[in-house]
Amino acid sequence: MSTNLDQSRGLLREVARMYTRAQRVVADCCRTTNTQCHLLTELARTGPLPLSELGTRVSLEKSWVSRAVEAMVERGLVTKEANPSDARSWLVTLTDEGVRTVDDLNQTLDAHAEQLLGSLNARERAAVENSLLLLMKALREDTAANCCLPPPERKEAKSCC
């Protein structure tokens, strides 16, 4: 016998899985890999980051991040320069082309979200928005969702990564 909590847990995982898959398909229009999309959008949110911190923020191995950044440098989406704050690290920065790519990606993903939400009536959309706000509040307080962010962005200073 399944409880409402069991159903909610499974539903949350299934919604996250399906939405992530749909976003990957939709984002393919911008000719970036999934890893590159994560890195580009993180740089757009934060501004320039040391290579190691960029990897930490998106929870990816350093080797994956390095390869993705090198490919993006070759495409002119980012620059990688010696970090003026730490000569042992690299600073990754979006180029103008990288900003345009992120803008295109965001417009594409926003249009997809609009299409999904457009299939709901006004009352259903309001219910979904309220539910998403509640879920966002819970995620902002969740240690696992915030473990790899620097202290100003997370509530607790506990390390979990």
Backbone torsions as a table, in degrees:
resi	resn	phi	psi	omega
1	MET	NA	133.6	-175.7
2	SER	-101.4	136.3	177.7
3	THR	-92.7	168.5	176.0
4	ASN	-60.7	-36.2	178.6
5	LEU	-64.2	-43.4	177.4
6	ASP	-59.3	-44.0	180.0
7	GLN	-64.2	-42.1	-179.8
8	SER	-63.7	-43.1	180.0
9	ARG	-60.8	-48.4	-179.8
10	GLY	-64.9	-39.4	179.8
11	LEU	-64.7	-43.2	178.7
12	LEU	-61.0	-45.9	178.5
13	ARG	-62.6	-42.0	-178.2
14	GLU	-68.5	-40.7	177.2
15	VAL	-63.2	-46.0	179.8
16	ALA	-61.4	-43.6	-179.6
17	ARG	-63.4	-48.4	-177.3
18	MET	-67.8	-40.6	-179.5
19	TYR	-67.6	-40.5	177.5
20	THR	-62.5	-43.9	178.5
21	ARG	-62.0	-45.1	179.5
22	ALA	-61.8	-41.9	179.3
23	GLN	-64.0	-37.9	177.8
24	ARG	-62.0	-42.9	179.8
25	VAL	-65.2	-47.0	-178.5
26	VAL	-66.0	-39.9	-177.0
27	ALA	-70.9	-15.5	-179.6
28	ASP	-58.3	-22.2	-180.0
29	CYS	-61.3	-24.6	-176.2
30	CYS	-89.7	8.3	175.5
31	ARG	53.8	42.3	175.5
32	THR	-125.8	151.5	174.9
33	THR	-76.3	167.2	177.4
34	ASN	-58.9	-42.9	178.7
35	THR	-61.5	-45.6	179.4
36	GLN	-62.0	-40.2	177.2
37	CYS	-57.8	-46.4	179.4
38	HIS	-60.2	-45.1	-177.2
39	LEU	-68.2	-43.8	179.7
40	LEU	-62.0	-45.5	-177.7
41	THR	-69.1	-32.7	176.9
42	GLU	-67.2	-42.2	177.6
43	LEU	-64.3	-36.2	177.8
44	ALA	-66.2	-35.2	179.6
45	ARG	-73.0	-38.1	-168.8
46	THR	-106.9	-25.1	-169.7
47	GLY	90.6	-172.3	-176.6
48	PRO	-55.2	141.3	179.8
49	LEU	-138.0	148.5	169.3
50	PRO	-61.7	145.8	-177.4
51	LEU	-53.2	-43.7	-177.9
52	SER	-65.6	-41.1	179.2
53	GLU	-68.1	-36.6	176.9
54	LEU	-58.7	-46.0	177.9
55	GLY	-62.6	-41.8	179.3
56	THR	-62.1	-43.4	-177.5
57	ARG	-63.6	-31.6	-179.7
58	VAL	-103.5	7.6	176.8
59	SER	55.7	49.6	177.8
60	LEU	-124.0	149.0	177.5
61	GLU	-60.7	147.6	-178.5
62	LYS	-56.2	-39.2	-178.0
63	SER	-65.7	-38.8	177.3
64	TRP	-63.7	-45.1	-178.5
65	VAL	-64.5	-44.7	-180.0
66	SER	-59.1	-46.6	179.6
67	ARG	-63.4	-43.8	-179.6
68	ALA	-64.2	-42.4	179.6
69	VAL	-64.2	-42.8	178.3
70	GLU	-59.1	-42.6	178.4
71	ALA	-64.4	-38.0	179.5
72	MET	-72.3	-32.4	174.6
73	VAL	-63.0	-45.5	179.8
74	GLU	-61.0	-33.4	179.5
75	ARG	-84.4	-6.0	179.5
76	GLY	79.1	21.5	-179.2
77	LEU	-88.5	-28.5	179.6
78	VAL	-140.7	162.4	168.9
79	THR	-114.0	154.1	177.3
80	LYS	-131.7	113.1	-176.6
81	GLU	-130.2	160.0	175.2
82	ALA	-55.5	136.2	-179.0
83	ASN	-77.0	118.2	-179.4
84	PRO	-64.1	-21.0	179.9
85	SER	-87.0	-19.7	-176.7
86	ASP	-154.4	102.0	-174.5
87	ALA	-61.8	-14.8	-179.8
88	ARG	-86.3	-2.6	-176.2
89	SER	-127.7	167.3	179.2
90	TRP	-106.9	142.8	176.8
91	LEU	-105.6	126.7	-178.5
92	VAL	-106.1	130.0	-175.5
93	THR	-134.2	138.7	174.2
94	LEU	-67.4	140.5	171.6
95	THR	-90.6	175.8	175.4
96	ASP	-58.5	-39.9	177.8
97	GLU	-65.5	-37.4	176.2
98	GLY	-63.4	-41.6	177.3
99	VAL	-62.2	-43.6	178.2
100	ARG	-62.5	-40.1	179.1
101	THR	-64.0	-43.3	178.0
102	VAL	-64.4	-41.4	178.0
103	ASP	-60.8	-45.2	177.8
104	ASP	-61.5	-44.3	179.1
105	LEU	-60.6	-47.3	179.8
106	ASN	-62.7	-41.0	177.9
107	GLN	-62.6	-41.6	179.5
108	THR	-64.9	-46.2	-179.8
109	LEU	-68.6	-36.1	176.1
110	ASP	-64.4	-41.0	178.6
111	ALA	-63.9	-38.2	177.5
112	HIS	-65.5	-44.3	178.0
113	ALA	-62.0	-41.4	178.3
114	GLU	-61.4	-40.6	178.0
115	GLN	-62.6	-46.0	179.2
116	LEU	-61.4	-49.4	-178.4
117	LEU	-69.0	-27.5	178.5
118	GLY	-66.1	-18.1	177.7
119	SER	-80.2	-3.9	179.2
120	LEU	-104.6	152.2	174.5
121	ASN	-78.4	171.9	-174.2
122	ALA	-58.0	-40.6	-179.1
123	ARG	-66.6	-42.1	179.1
124	GLU	-66.2	-41.1	177.7
125	ARG	-60.7	-42.8	179.0
126	ALA	-62.6	-40.2	178.9
127	ALA	-65.6	-42.1	178.6
128	VAL	-64.1	-45.7	179.7
129	GLU	-60.3	-43.8	178.3
130	ASN	-62.0	-43.7	179.2
131	SER	-63.4	-41.5	179.1
132	LEU	-64.9	-38.3	177.0
133	LEU	-63.3	-40.9	177.5
134	LEU	-65.7	-41.9	178.5
135	LEU	-64.8	-40.8	177.8
136	MET	-62.0	-41.1	178.0
137	LYS	-60.4	-44.7	179.2
138	ALA	-64.6	-41.0	179.7
139	LEU	-66.2	-37.1	178.7
140	ARG	-65.2	-23.6	179.0
141	GLU	-96.5	-3.2	-175.8
142	ASP	-86.2	127.1	-179.3
143	THR	-61.3	-43.3	-177.5
144	ALA	-64.1	-36.9	-178.5
145	ALA	-73.1	-19.1	-174.3
146	ASN	-121.0	7.8	-170.8
147	CYS	-64.5	-30.0	-173.5
148	CYS	-99.8	8.2	179.4
149	LEU	-90.1	148.8	177.4
150	PRO	-64.8	155.9	-173.8
151	PRO	-46.1	-41.4	-177.5
152	PRO	-63.3	-21.9	-176.7
153	GLU	-96.0	-9.0	179.9
154	ARG	-119.0	155.1	-176.4
155	LYS	-73.2	-42.2	-176.1
156	GLU	-110.8	151.9	-179.1
157	ALA	-92.5	8.2	-179.4
158	LYS	-63.8	141.1	175.8
159	SER	-93.9	133.6	178.9
160	CYS	-132.0	0.7	-177.8
161	CYS	-95.5	NA	NA
